[in-house]
Amino acid sequence: MTRLQSFENAAHVLDVLISFHEELSEQYTHLADRSTRPLSKLLLEFLASREKKQADTLERYEASAPYKILKTWIQIPFPEDPESFLGSLQQTFSDDMDADQVYELGNRVDEFVATLLEHLQERCEIAEVKTLFADLLKGERDENIALSKAYNSLREF
């Protein structure tokens, strides 16, 4: 029998999210470098910057969060493996993506992270850690609003 992958503690969740955002930043940068469409390139550069900023923010949060919260055992199974999601996402990449496709790509990522955090928040029984996931979810939703604003600004060109 194979063991289900799960988060071990809140610090593990943060580490997974940091790696996820860093990998996405690199992928968006690579895709922007190859993009054949100027508006898509701008939106991909925005997404790369945003993902890097999110990873940096999570690293700072982890560095300053109370040790007790970070090390609280929360063994909760992944709703979907982040690495598998990134792999399936890469299959949709194209050098010729238009701005609408890039926006949809960003929305898919935001939806994945929001679903992951909602899953953790709903299943966590420890109030302090549940609050951590709620805060992270709020930040994720704020970033999705920023993506919509950036996309709408680009469409005005």
Secondary structure, DSSP 8 states (H G I E B T S, - for coil): -----EEEEHHHHHHHHHHHHHHHHHHHHHHHHH-S-HHHHHHHHHHHHHHHHHHHHHHHHHHHS-HHHHT-EEEEE-SS-HHHHHHHHHTT--TT--HHHHHHHHHHHHHHHHHHHHHHHHH---HHHHHHHHHHHHHHHHHHHHHHHHHHHHHT-
